[in-house]
Amino acid sequence: MSSNLHPMLNVAIKAARAAGAIINRAALDVESVRISQKQINDFVTEVDHASEKAIIETLLTAYPGHGILAEETGSQYGAKDSEFVWIIDPLDGTTNFIHGFPVYCVSIALAVRGKVEQAVIYDPTRNDLFTATKGRGAYMNERRIRVSKRTQLKESLISTGFPFRPGDNFKNYLNIMADVMQRTAGLRRPGAAALDLAYVAAGFTEGFFETGLSIWDVAAGSLLVTEAGGLVGNFTGEADFLEQRECLAGAPRIYGQLVPILSKYSKFAGAGDKAAVRQAADDLDVDVLPQADAAEAGAEAGKAAAAAAPAPSSASGLF
């Protein structure tokens, strides 16, 4: 830990590294990790709980009067009326973790009177530490980071997250992907929103967008992005997004080009935009689904023809 850092950030770093050590130990034998399911495709492991416990203990040992808002235990621990609230995601990317796919992280933010002032995102697989203090810039492994200098969306790499919960509007998301993919150099889905935001701050990607996110997914990453010179908000470009369950972040010029594309898909969009999106989803049903049905029918016909054909003799074939 550095003596130049804010003392609260130093404690958050200590907590994140303690959690990272737990995660790395478990990753050595991930098949033995106990897994449960919060809802369809939404998993939690004993590692999430152990990581969260280590973080909370570290933070409350240093600051017993602070509040806690954590993904697994909510506000069960800490003071209930403090102006200082630690926002914790002990293992963002749990689905990646349980498959051994090495893209996940620990995310810790401190909100003071509702505004995020300290942020730590720690990637234990790479030992990458992203930190930010409000007004002091953003850092990766103690090196100052800035958002990408690219200004053209067509040259930009954009990250996102796919819908996976019951009730998610999958058709709507296919339209979003179609709108974004044809205008960019590439669309990526790493699977850990906090790390996606850290990568925007570091300039590894030019932008990020996702719906359905909780405050612990985006609190730390949002400060990293703004302290690195980027912009973050909801799909319509409004900055008060932390609890709105949609997030858009990017380098300023790229953010400005993404807002007009994504705003019509926002739950805060106007009635006209929402009607256009519904019509596009209906068109998708007409255009895509019959093609899929035809392809499936063709595949089934091919299987039937292959089953009915006589087996080749030893004199036929390549020779």
VMD Tcl script that draws the C-alpha trace (Angstrom):
set ca {
  {0.00 0.00 0.00}
  {1.17 3.51 -0.78}
  {1.47 6.33 1.72}
  {0.44 8.71 -1.10}
  {-3.02 7.18 -1.37}
  {-6.09 8.27 0.57}
  {-6.21 6.18 3.77}
  {-9.69 4.87 2.98}
  {-8.48 3.75 -0.46}
  {-5.57 1.95 1.17}
  {-8.00 0.00 3.37}
  {-10.12 -0.87 0.33}
  {-7.01 -2.14 -1.47}
  {-6.15 -4.31 1.53}
  {-9.71 -5.72 1.51}
  {-9.66 -6.36 -2.25}
  {-6.33 -8.21 -2.09}
  {-7.57 -10.35 0.81}
  {-10.62 -11.29 -1.26}
  {-8.43 -11.92 -4.30}
  {-6.28 -14.36 -2.34}
  {-9.42 -16.35 -1.40}
  {-10.56 -16.37 -5.02}
  {-7.15 -17.47 -6.35}
  {-6.93 -20.34 -3.86}
  {-10.38 -21.55 -4.84}
  {-9.55 -21.24 -8.55}
  {-6.87 -23.93 -8.13}
  {-9.67 -26.49 -7.66}
  {-12.74 -24.74 -8.99}
  {-14.62 -28.02 -9.57}
  {-14.84 -28.55 -5.81}
  {-16.44 -25.15 -5.17}
  {-20.03 -25.34 -3.90}
  {-22.44 -23.50 -6.18}
  {-26.03 -22.41 -5.71}
  {-28.41 -20.57 -8.02}
  {-30.13 -17.31 -7.05}
  {-32.28 -17.44 -10.18}
  {-31.92 -18.87 -13.67}
  {-28.33 -18.30 -14.89}
  {-27.51 -16.23 -11.80}
  {-25.06 -18.14 -9.63}
  {-23.42 -17.64 -6.25}
  {-20.64 -19.72 -4.72}
  {-19.10 -20.23 -1.33}
  {-16.21 -18.16 -2.72}
  {-18.50 -15.15 -3.22}
  {-19.55 -15.43 0.43}
  {-16.00 -15.95 1.78}
  {-14.69 -13.06 -0.32}
  {-17.46 -10.76 0.86}
  {-16.89 -11.72 4.51}
  {-13.16 -10.91 4.23}
  {-13.89 -7.53 2.62}
  {-16.49 -6.53 5.21}
  {-14.29 -7.57 8.13}
  {-11.36 -5.57 6.78}
  {-13.44 -2.45 6.15}
  {-15.36 -2.49 9.43}
  {-12.21 -3.18 11.46}
  {-10.84 0.10 10.13}
  {-14.13 2.02 9.99}
  {-16.71 0.47 12.33}
  {-19.06 3.43 11.92}
  {-19.39 3.01 8.16}
  {-22.29 1.41 6.32}
  {-22.12 -1.61 4.01}
  {-24.07 -2.43 0.83}
  {-22.90 -5.79 -0.48}
  {-24.20 -8.04 -3.24}
  {-24.75 -11.15 -1.12}
  {-25.62 -9.74 2.33}
  {-27.08 -6.35 1.40}
  {-26.98 -3.91 4.31}
  {-26.96 -6.60 7.00}
  {-23.59 -5.41 8.32}
  {-22.25 -1.99 9.24}
  {-23.96 1.15 10.48}
  {-27.45 1.78 9.12}
  {-27.40 5.59 9.04}
  {-23.82 6.44 8.08}
  {-22.95 9.00 5.40}
  {-20.14 6.60 4.42}
  {-21.32 3.45 2.63}
  {-19.05 0.78 1.13}
  {-20.54 -0.78 -2.01}
  {-19.16 -4.28 -2.59}
  {-19.23 -6.91 -5.31}
  {-17.04 -9.68 -3.89}
  {-16.78 -11.63 -7.16}
  {-18.07 -9.97 -10.31}
  {-18.11 -12.60 -13.04}
  {-19.13 -15.61 -10.95}
  {-20.31 -17.57 -13.99}
  {-16.89 -17.09 -15.59}
  {-15.20 -18.16 -12.36}
  {-17.09 -21.43 -11.96}
  {-16.17 -22.39 -15.53}
  {-12.51 -21.52 -15.05}
  {-12.79 -18.66 -17.54}
  {-10.32 -16.12 -16.13}
  {-12.33 -12.90 -16.41}
  {-13.65 -11.82 -13.01}
  {-12.80 -9.30 -10.33}
  {-13.43 -7.79 -6.91}
  {-15.16 -4.39 -6.86}
  {-15.24 -2.03 -3.87}
  {-16.47 1.58 -3.83}
  {-17.03 4.11 -1.07}
  {-19.98 6.46 -1.44}
  {-20.03 9.57 0.75}
  {-23.47 11.16 0.99}
  {-24.49 9.24 -2.11}
  {-21.47 10.17 -4.26}
  {-18.72 7.65 -5.06}
  {-15.37 8.98 -3.79}
  {-13.11 5.89 -3.62}
  {-12.89 2.93 -5.98}
  {-10.93 -0.31 -6.23}
  {-11.30 -3.02 -8.87}
  {-8.93 -5.95 -8.49}
  {-8.40 -8.68 -11.08}
  {-6.83 -11.55 -9.10}
  {-5.99 -13.65 -12.17}
  {-3.67 -10.96 -13.57}
  {-2.87 -9.16 -10.32}
  {-4.18 -5.96 -11.92}
  {-5.23 -3.28 -9.45}
  {-7.37 -0.37 -10.64}
  {-7.84 2.50 -8.18}
  {-9.37 5.97 -8.10}
  {-9.99 8.73 -5.59}
  {-12.38 11.50 -6.60}
  {-10.36 14.43 -7.93}
  {-7.05 12.54 -7.96}
  {-7.22 10.55 -11.21}
  {-7.41 6.84 -11.99}
  {-4.58 4.31 -11.84}
  {-3.75 0.77 -12.92}
  {-0.96 -0.80 -10.87}
  {0.04 2.70 -9.70}
  {0.34 3.98 -13.30}
  {-1.98 6.84 -14.32}
  {-4.55 5.75 -16.88}
  {-6.65 7.68 -19.38}
  {-9.53 6.71 -21.62}
  {-8.84 5.96 -25.27}
  {-7.96 8.81 -27.62}
  {-9.96 7.31 -30.50}
  {-12.72 9.59 -31.72}
  {-14.44 7.51 -34.42}
  {-17.01 4.90 -33.46}
  {-16.10 2.85 -36.55}
  {-12.58 2.40 -35.11}
  {-13.78 1.56 -31.60}
  {-13.98 -1.65 -29.59}
  {-17.11 -1.71 -27.43}
  {-17.88 -4.12 -24.60}
  {-21.32 -5.14 -23.38}
  {-23.24 -7.76 -21.45}
  {-25.89 -10.10 -22.78}
  {-29.34 -10.49 -21.16}
  {-29.64 -13.72 -19.19}
  {-32.47 -13.32 -16.68}
  {-36.08 -14.47 -17.04}
  {-38.08 -11.54 -18.38}
  {-35.14 -9.91 -20.18}
  {-36.09 -8.53 -23.58}
  {-33.89 -10.66 -25.84}
  {-35.41 -9.38 -29.10}
  {-34.77 -5.81 -28.04}
  {-31.15 -6.66 -27.32}
  {-30.68 -8.24 -30.75}
  {-31.74 -4.92 -32.24}
  {-29.25 -3.06 -30.03}
  {-26.47 -5.40 -31.15}
  {-27.41 -4.92 -34.81}
  {-27.34 -1.14 -34.37}
  {-23.98 -1.09 -32.59}
  {-22.05 -3.87 -34.34}
  {-22.35 -2.43 -37.83}
  {-20.98 0.91 -36.63}
  {-17.94 -0.29 -34.65}
  {-14.69 -2.21 -35.04}
  {-16.02 -4.93 -32.74}
  {-18.39 -5.82 -29.90}
  {-17.15 -7.90 -26.95}
  {-18.88 -9.63 -24.02}
  {-16.24 -10.44 -21.36}
  {-18.77 -11.19 -18.60}
  {-17.74 -8.93 -15.70}
  {-19.21 -5.43 -15.84}
  {-16.89 -3.93 -13.23}
  {-13.85 -5.08 -15.19}
  {-15.45 -3.81 -18.42}
  {-15.63 -0.34 -16.86}
  {-12.02 -0.57 -15.66}
  {-10.99 -1.43 -19.21}
  {-12.78 1.65 -20.55}
  {-10.89 3.74 -17.99}
  {-7.59 2.17 -19.09}
  {-8.32 2.76 -22.77}
  {-8.42 -0.96 -23.62}
  {-11.92 -0.45 -25.02}
  {-13.57 2.76 -26.15}
  {-16.98 2.15 -24.60}
  {-19.27 -0.13 -22.62}
  {-23.03 -0.50 -22.27}
  {-25.32 -2.92 -20.43}
  {-28.78 -3.11 -18.89}
  {-29.93 -4.91 -15.74}
  {-26.90 -3.94 -13.66}
  {-26.98 -3.35 -9.91}
  {-25.20 -0.55 -8.07}
  {-22.38 -2.85 -6.89}
  {-21.64 -3.74 -10.53}
  {-21.00 -0.15 -11.57}
  {-20.16 2.02 -8.54}
  {-16.37 1.54 -8.51}
  {-16.02 1.37 -12.28}
  {-17.97 4.57 -12.82}
  {-15.47 6.56 -10.73}
  {-12.55 4.97 -12.57}
  {-14.04 6.05 -15.90}
  {-14.72 9.65 -14.90}
  {-11.35 10.05 -13.19}
  {-9.71 8.72 -16.37}
  {-11.40 11.44 -18.40}
  {-14.42 9.47 -19.63}
  {-18.16 9.88 -19.33}
  {-20.69 7.57 -17.72}
  {-24.48 7.67 -17.51}
  {-27.63 5.91 -18.63}
  {-28.53 5.25 -22.28}
  {-30.00 8.73 -22.70}
  {-26.80 10.31 -21.40}
  {-28.08 11.35 -17.97}
  {-25.42 11.16 -15.27}
  {-27.66 10.04 -12.40}
  {-27.58 6.35 -13.39}
  {-26.24 4.32 -10.44}
  {-29.55 2.73 -9.50}
  {-31.31 2.91 -12.90}
  {-30.12 -0.53 -14.10}
  {-28.65 0.72 -17.37}
  {-25.13 1.97 -17.88}
  {-23.23 3.57 -20.76}
  {-19.57 4.57 -20.41}
  {-16.90 5.67 -22.83}
  {-14.31 8.10 -24.05}
  {-16.10 11.45 -24.48}
  {-16.38 11.47 -28.29}
  {-17.39 7.79 -28.42}
  {-19.91 8.25 -25.61}
  {-21.41 11.11 -27.60}
  {-21.82 8.88 -30.66}
  {-23.31 5.98 -28.66}
  {-26.02 8.02 -26.90}
  {-28.10 8.65 -30.07}
  {-27.87 4.94 -30.95}
  {-28.78 3.59 -27.51}
  {-31.16 6.26 -26.22}
  {-34.16 4.85 -28.06}
  {-33.65 1.54 -26.22}
  {-33.60 3.23 -22.81}
  {-36.50 2.72 -20.42}
  {-36.42 6.53 -20.18}
  {-36.91 6.96 -23.94}
  {-39.85 8.92 -25.30}
  {-43.04 7.26 -26.49}
  {-42.11 7.65 -30.17}
  {-38.74 5.96 -29.71}
  {-40.31 3.12 -27.74}
  {-42.87 2.55 -30.47}
  {-40.10 2.39 -33.09}
  {-38.22 -0.16 -31.00}
  {-41.35 -2.30 -30.61}
  {-41.87 -2.20 -34.37}
  {-38.24 -3.24 -34.94}
  {-38.73 -6.17 -32.57}
  {-41.87 -7.19 -34.47}
  {-39.93 -6.98 -37.75}
  {-37.27 -9.19 -36.23}
  {-39.91 -11.84 -35.55}
  {-40.99 -11.70 -39.20}
  {-37.51 -11.62 -40.74}
  {-35.44 -13.84 -38.48}
  {-37.70 -16.51 -37.09}
  {-38.98 -17.91 -40.43}
  {-35.37 -18.15 -41.60}
  {-34.46 -20.01 -38.44}
  {-37.46 -22.31 -38.89}
  {-36.49 -22.95 -42.52}
  {-32.90 -23.68 -41.56}
  {-34.07 -26.10 -38.86}
  {-36.45 -27.81 -41.30}
  {-33.66 -28.10 -43.85}
  {-31.35 -29.65 -41.28}
  {-34.02 -32.18 -40.29}
  {-34.65 -33.05 -43.97}
  {-30.92 -33.54 -44.47}
  {-30.75 -35.92 -41.51}
  {-33.73 -37.91 -42.86}
  {-32.17 -38.17 -46.34}
  {-28.86 -39.31 -44.87}
  {-30.61 -41.98 -42.82}
  {-32.50 -43.27 -45.84}
  {-29.47 -43.42 -48.17}
  {-27.72 -46.79 -48.60}
  {-24.38 -47.21 -46.86}
  {-21.41 -46.81 -49.24}
  {-19.67 -50.02 -50.35}
  {-16.00 -50.57 -49.75}
  {-15.37 -49.82 -53.45}
  {-16.94 -46.35 -53.26}
  {-15.73 -43.18 -51.58}
  {-12.31 -41.52 -51.82}
  {-10.65 -44.44 -53.55}
}
mol new
graphics top color blue
foreach p $ca { graphics top sphere $p radius 0.5 }
foreach p [lrange $ca 0 end-1] q [lrange $ca 1 end] { graphics top cylinder $p $q radius 0.2 }
display resetview
